[in-house]
């Protein structure tokens, strides 16, 4: 499986875990709390696989950056949280930063 696909799944499970963390209401609801633990566990396992071929800084930039964008989007859609212009601009800069790393950095193994 390509390393970027594994990294995408790591982001997906991290996003699931963080969404469940909000739904767990400080770990007072069993179902979402179990999802948090399982999703983060899977995410970290997949993240560790990507570290076999990519540097930790690059992997973490992708994982955390896309995770931030995904969680902000889910917060807006699912939880009705607002995103003002500054928040949207900041999220766009995160995506732009990831694109710059991917397209122009010699640190990324393509």
C-alpha positions, 0 to 999 in steps of 0.5 A: 500500500502506498505510504501516502494512502497509509498516511491518509488513513492515519488522518482519517482515524485521527479525525474519527477519534477527535470527533468521538472525543467531542461526542464522548463528553469528557469520557462520560459516554462509553460508546464514543469513549471506546471509539476514541481509544480504538481510532487513536490506536489505529491512527498511531499504528498507521502513522508509525508505518509511514515513519519507515520511509518518511521523516517524522517532521514531514509525516507529522506536518501532513498528519496534523495539518490535514487533521486540523482541516478535517476537524474544523470542517466536521466541527462546522458541519456536524457540531455547528461551530462557526468558522470566520474569515480568519479561520478559513484563511488560516486553514487555507494556509495550512493546506498551502503549507502542506502543498509547498512541502509536498511539491518543493521540499527535498525532505519528502520521499516521492 
